[in-house]
């Protein structure tokens, strides 16, 4: 039997997930349950660590990786111990390479399969579905993620909630991070806005999970009534032009309640042969989705019941319908969908929305084309006009062998044959003709159209009725067969189209090319109206511009096209090659609607691409101005004060004081020169104008020069560069500068009792250079952020520069063809790893 999973979900680190999990573990122990700790990370929090005292802790598994040792969850040990409940922290954790599984959730799944219950924790930012949203909110990517389905499969999810203000107070009191990390955390990831947004994400995600549980409970217990736990507005779409009005009205109703859902539904007949306008439905679907709603399609012949079944199935509270377009006489014969739905709605509120289409009456679908080919219809008429006289001659020749009922059956068979061959109207003609022939030749008095016997008259009338009814059924079956085949072909074309577009890189070009191939056209052109253009010029070439085309010579304006489909007031799809049947327009309109959507998406992507460099430049400009206005003014002010003091004649400076002022000015100007040089180099990197001179160099030659450039800080560096390392391809001056930046940064944050280690080793076709410090380290979520320009992670020291050192170091490294990545130093601290390619052998 599989174990049960209970997950404690939080909006951010520090809300108390691990504390709540351990508290539940203690409650289990007090109830006599066998509870063990598989893996719990306290992060140095004293109150959390205190809860571990007295609990049985499964020893962790030690794994060696890249010369360091790490500890991970020992899955085999937990399974061998076979407790009732195991406490395992950090569901989204990525295991060290060499572990049994790549992810901790896979470890937990294995333990669950062994029949052990598991309590675990996870933060909302680690869920795969919201990973990009969290990055947009916080500016920090989350590398460790867990699939949503893993958490959704949990038997129980408990939200551990805390207000942003309370969490920040906990942070300020040192209950979450070490004191030296508090300032950086509060001013970056743990801002009130970030925490509020993350909290809302967590609440909404859990609400979705609760909705699933509620739906499952209602289904298991057969509850059909509406539970108004949450507002859900359903809008019914027929495919008519009034749908846009209904969608907007339903969206306004939904926005009145925070968190309400908007759902659009279209009901198609069970045979799939009748439905709304595909182009209108496609446009309305896009409109619904642009307003944050979802589109659904259900099947049902009874539209009111199908709508209500769907609404109750999604636990809807309100249903929006369009007012009936039928006339008064039609409403006397049938109440209509709106009235019938309202009568059956029960607790669901029904809104009947008026619209402009009411006055136009109910639209009727165009009559489909003839079911049978012309050749078959001619054959049917021939059989009706010649076959029945021939049958009459045969029956006359037989004489009294057959009675009147048998003769009527013979004519009935002939009429059915005509129906099968030529369709309805030849069959009706044959039925009427058969009635007259039977009356004239086979009923008493013969050779007259007079009938004295009422039974004979009844028999002949029944013959006509049966013949006409059978003919109608045969014709209807043939018509339905053709429509079904047509619908199947259309569905196959649209399905192939959708797959082709999804797999293609250029949706609009793919759409037009597939449309041309499908209908064997010479060319397909999407035209857009020029603005402004007078009404009298709309049929002239200069009134239109070609947006996209596929095939041969394009159409310059709609008038020269063999067929055209109007998408909206500005877009027209022009087709050249042959005239298309009216029945093809449904598929054409679907193509046209998709083409309009594809065009809009391409333009949005292009606009986003154009705006991206501008946004980046604006961001860089803003940061640069902030840096110049704050950080660069400090050394300028120091140098200016020192020089003005030296120029002052009011004070007689001693030689020692004068030397100190000169040293201050020199140090400030040197710092200013270094900052300006970094800014200029960063600008060159951004512009791609940095000059490079790549050449084979030996690390044991570059490293000593870089250490020497550190001046007094050189004594804090311990170098372990082997002379046996192969030469790498790099620019000596740039690599030296990168090493100086990294070592200076490491010395600044390193423990005073420790040396910064500079080491290197070969790995495959590249060499890894490591700068290792034993300082406070950086949270994993901030690893990428430290490389952003003008970022100092909360450091308030105005003498530390504008935060370009690491950004410039990564930029220079990547310009030389290498990479620069941070890793946590085992035991605490940060390791900066430079990977440079080995110089190929000549």
C-alpha positions, -999 to +999 in steps of 0.1 A: +000+000+000+014+034-010+021+059+017+003+093+021+020+126+012+014+157+032+029+190+019+034+222+038+033+250+012+046+285+019+049+317+000+085+324+009+114+311+030+109+318+068+071+315+070+074+284+092+069+254+070+097+233+086+086+244+120+050+233+113+062+200+099+082+193+130+053+203+152+031+178+134+059+152+139+059+158+176+021+155+177+024+121+160+050+109+185+027+119+213+000+098+198+023+068+197+032+069+160+066+059+147+080+091+134+116+097+122+134+126+106+147+117+071+161+151+063+155+185+079+174+217+071+173+242+100+193+270+082+207+279+116+173+288+131+175+280+168+138+274+174+136+250+145+167+232+157+153+229+192+124+208+178+148+182+165+160+174+201+145+141+211+135+130+176+151+100+159+172+113+129+182+089+101+219+096+093+224+113+060+243+098+031+277+114+023+286+120-013+319+132-027+317+157-057+345+177-072+368+173-043+342+182-017+318+162+004+280+167+007+252+151+026+219+141+012+188+121+022+196+084+025+166+068+008+177+032+014+182+039+051+147+054+055+131+024+037+152-001+057+141+016+090+104+014+078+089+041+101+052+050+100+060+086+091+092+103+077+098+140+079+117+151+047+123+188+041+126+208+008+106+188-018+121+207-047+157+202-037+182+191-064+204+163-052+242+163-056+254+145-088+260+109-079+228+105-058+203+078-063+178+102-078+182+136-094+155+153-074+143+149-038+107+145-049+118+114-067+134+101-034+101+108-016+081+090-043+103+059-038+097+061+000+059+065-006+059+034-028+074+015+002+043+023+022+058+051+044+039+083+050+059+115+043+056+150+055+075+175+033+078+213+026+079+235-005+077+272-014+054+285-041+083+298-061+096+263-067+064+251-085+071+247-122+039+265-134+047+297-116+084+297-120+084+324-148+059+345-129+081+345-098+111+355-119+091+384-133+080+395-098+113+391-080+138+393-108+154+361-096+152+328-115+145+297-095+167+268-106+152+242-083+116+234-094+092+206-088+064+196-113+030+209-102+016+174-106+038+161-079+024+185-054-012+181-067-009+144-061-003+150-024-031+136-002-031+168+019-017+203+013-015+227+042-008+264+035+016+279+060+007+316+057+022+348+072+017+384+063+046+402+046+050+426+075+052+397+101+077+379+079+099+410+076+098+414+114+110+378+118+137+385+093+148+417+111+149+398+145+173+373+130+148+344+130+153+336+093+188+345+081+220+353+098+223+390+108+249+398+081+224+387+054+193+405+068+198+439+051+204+424+017+174+401+020+150+428+032+160+452+004+158+426-024+138+394-023+119+401+009+104+435-002+068+440+008+056+440-028+074+408-036+061+390-005+025+402-012+026+389-048+041+356-037+015+353-010-013+358-035+002+332-058+003+307-030-033+314-020-046+312-056-027+279-062-041+264-031-075+277-040-072+258-073-063+226-055-093+231-031-115+235-062-103+202-075-110+185-042-144+201-040-153+189-075-141+154-067-161+153-035-192+165-053-188+139-081-182+111-056-213+120-036-235+128-066-240+164-056-255+182-086-265+215-069-244+246-071-223+255-041-215+292-043-180+289-028-166+310-056-182+330-084-180+314-118-197+331-147-205+310-178-214+327-211-232+307-238-220+313-274-240+303-305-213+314-330-234+344-340-222+380-342-238+388-309-212+367-291-188+396-287-214+416-267-222+386-245-185+379-237-179+415-227-210+416-206-200+384-188-165+397-182-179+428-166-201+406-143-170+385-134-148+415-126-173+426-100-161+398-077-123+394-070-111+360-082-142+351-102-138+328-132-151+334-167-160+304-189-174+305-224-192+274-238-206+265-272-230+236-276-228+216-308-253+189-319-245+153-312-241+146-349-216+174-353-233+186-385-247+219-373-229+246-354-220+283-353-198+303-377-162+290-372-147+324-378-170+340-352-163+313-327-125+316-333-127+354-328-148+350-297-125+324-283-096+347-286-116+375-270-125+353-240-089+342-235-077+378-238-100+386-208-085+358-187-113+333-194-114+298-209-133+284-239-152+251-239-172+231-263-198+205-254-221+182-273-258+179-269-291+180-288-310+196-259-292+229-257-308+242-224-300+209-206-265+208-221-258+243-209-271+237-174-252+203-172-220+221-181-227+250-157-234+226-128-204+206-137-181+236-132-201+248-102-211+280-119-231+306-101-242+327-131-251+320-167-252+346-194-274+341-225-283+362-255-319+372-258-339+352-284-338+365-320-369+345-329-402+361-338-433+362-317-450+334-337-420+311-332-420+319-295-457+308-293-447+273-307-416+269-285-404+288-254-369+291-267-335+284-252-334+314-229-368+308-213-363+270-211-329+275-195-342+300-169-370+276-160-346+247-154-317+267-139-325+262-102-299+281-080-279+294-110-286+330-119-295+334-156-288+368-173-306+374-206-286+401-224-301+422-252-281+428-283-284+444-318-292+411-336-326+407-319-343+430-345-328+410-374-346+378-365-332+343-364-306+336-391-311+304-411-282+284-424-278+284-461-292+253-478-266+228-486-257+218-521-275+190-539-267+157-523-262+137-555-243+144-586-260+156-617-254+123-634-273+104-607-301+129-606-306+125-644-306+087-639-333+091-612-355+112-635-350+087-663-360+059-640-390+078-628-402+088-663-394+056-681-392+029-655-427+033-641-444+030-676-422-001-682-433-016-649-469-008-658-464-026-691-449-057-674-477-059-648-503-055-676-487-083-694-488-106-664-525-099-661-544-114-631-514-132-617-508-104-591-534-088-569-536-051-563-516-052-530-488-070-548-489-044-576-488-016-550-457-032-534-440-035-568-446+002-574-433+010-539-401-009-546-397+011-578-402+044-560-376+034-534-352+025-562-357+059-578-351+076-544-318+057-540-308+065-575-319+101-580-329+116-546-361+131-532-378+149-561-376+122-587-389+098-560-419+121-552-426+124-589-425+086-591-448+082-561-474+105-577-470+089-611-473+055-595-506+065-578-520+076-611-508+045-630-522+022-603-555+040-604-558+041-642-547+006-651-552-016-620-583-004-601-619-009-611-632+008-632-602+004-654-589+031-678-603+058-656-592+078-627-624+071-607-622+049-576-654+034-561-639+012-534-629+032-503-603+005-493-586+008-527-585+046-523-570+042-488-544+017-501-533+041-528-531+070-505-511+050-480-488+040-509-482+076-518-476+086-481-452+057-475-434+063-508-429+100-501-418+093-465-393+066-475-380+088-502-375+117-478-357+094-453-335+080-480-327+115-492-321+128-457-297+098-450-278+106-482-276+143-472-264+135-437-238+111-451-225+138-474-225+164-446-208+140-422-181+133-448-177+170-454-175+178-417-150+150-413-129+163-441-131+199-427-121+186-393-092+167-407-080+198-426-083+221-395-066+195-373-037+191-398-036+229-400-034+233-362-006+208-359+013+223-388+011+258-373+021+246-338+051+229-352+061+257-375+082+288-367+062+312-389+025+307-382+011+332-407+032+320-437+024+284-427-013+291-426-014+307-460+007+280-476-014+252-461-046+270-473-033+272-508-023+235-508-056+224-493-078+241-519-054+238-549-051+276-553-026+296-574-021+322-546-034+332-512-029+368-501-037+386-468-045+422-475-047+451-451-065+484-457-042+514-458-050+543-434-065+567-444-083+555-475-114+570-489-144+548-496-142+555-534-107+541-535-113+508-518-111+488-551-079+504-562-044+489-555-031+518-535-059+514-510-045+480-499-011+466-488+000+430-489+007+417-454+016+381-464+012+359-495+018+323-506+020+309-541+020+327-574+014+364-582-005+380-553-037+399-555-031+436-551-067+443-540-099+422-533-116+430-566-091+410-587-094+379-565-115+349-576-128+346-540-123+367-509-131+364-472-136+396-452-120+391-417-127+425-403-129+461-416-092+462-422-082+426-432-093+406-463-081+372-474-079+372-512-078+339-532-067+333-568-069+301-589-105+290-590-139+297-577-147+280-544-180+264-535-202+281-509-198+251-486-160+258-485-165+291-468-168+277-433-133+263-435-121+294-453-135+316-425-117+295-399-085+299-418-091+336-421-097+340-383-065+320-375-046+342-400-057+373-382-047+359-349-013+348-363-007+383-378-015+399-344+008+375-326+037+381-351+033+419-347+032+416-309+064+395-310+081+420-333+070+449-311+083+431-280+116+425-297+119+461-307+110+472-272+134+449-255+166+467-264+150+500-255+139+486-221+174+472-215+190+505-225+166+525-203+173+502-174+210+506-179+207+543-183+187+546-151+211+525-131+241+544-145+225+577-135+218+564-101+254+551-098+269+584-110+247+604-087+256+584-056+287+562-058+309+583-081+302+615-061+319+600-030+355+598-044+350+631-062+339+648-029+368+632-011+394+644-037+378+678-039+379+683-001+415+672+001+426+695-027+406+725-013+422+719+021+456+719+007+450+751-012+436+768+019+459+796+032+441+798+066+456+767+080+493+758+083+494+721+075+521+699+090+541+677+066+523+647+080+488+662+075+498+674+040+510+638+031+477+623+044+456+648+024+476+640-007+472+603-001+434+608+003+432+627-029+453+602-047+433+572-034+400+589-043+411+598-078+424+562-083+391+548-071+373+572-095+396+562-123+388+525-116+351+531-115+351+551-147+371+524-164+347+498-153+318+519-166+335+524-200+343+487-203+307+478-194+295+501-221+319+485-246+306+451-237+270+462-241+278+477-275+299+447-286+329+470-292+354+454-268+387+446-284+401+411-278+434+395-284+430+357-278+462+338-276+475+307-258+486+315-222+497+296-192+478+301-160+510+298-138+522+330-156+490+350-154+481+341-118+512+356-101+507+389-120+470+391-109+479+384-073+506+411-075+481+437-088+462+433-055+489+452-036+485+448+002+457+422-003+481+398-020+490+384+014+454+371+018+456+349-013+469+313-013+477+302-049+476+265-059+481+267-097+500+238-112+526+243-139+514+211-156+481+226-167+476+230-204+475+264-220+442+281-224+429+304-251+423+339-236+433+375-236+460+378-209+452+414-199+414+407-196+419+374-178+442+391-153+417+418-147+389+392-142+411+374-116+419+406-098+382+415-096+372+381-083+400+378-057+395+414-044+358+406-040+366+373-022+391+389+001+366+416+011+340+390+022+363+363+034+367+353+070+397+373+085+412+341+098+411+324+064+430+328+031+413+330-003+422+300-024+431+304-061+432+270-077+427+254-111+422+219-127+415+204-160+381+190-169+377+176-204+383+203-230+385+232-206+403+244-175+384+254-143+398+283-123+384+285-088+384+315-064+373+301-031+363+322+000+350+312+034+327+341+039+290+343+046+282+331+011+252+341-010+217+324-011+212+302-041+184+323-053+208+353-056+235+335-076+224+350-109+215+384-095+251+392-083+261+394-120+236+422-128+252+456-132+248+480-102+238+452-078+255+449-044+229+428-026+221+454+001+257+464+008+256+500+021+293+507+018+296+536-005+333+530-010+328+496-027+320+509-062+289+508-083+285+471-083+301+465-117+329+442-107+312+408-111+290+419-140+322+431-158+340+399-149+313+377-164+311+399-195+348+397-201+349+360-194+321+353-219+337+376-244+368+354-243+346+323-249+345+311-213+319+311-185+317+324-149+294+307-125+291+307-086+288+277-064+284+274-027+317+265-009+312+233+011+312+243+047+302+279+040+313+306+016+313+312-022+333+297-050+336+316-083+344+292-112+359+304-144+358+278-173+381+286-201+387+265-233+420+247-237+442+260-266+439+234-294+471+216-303+488+230-334 
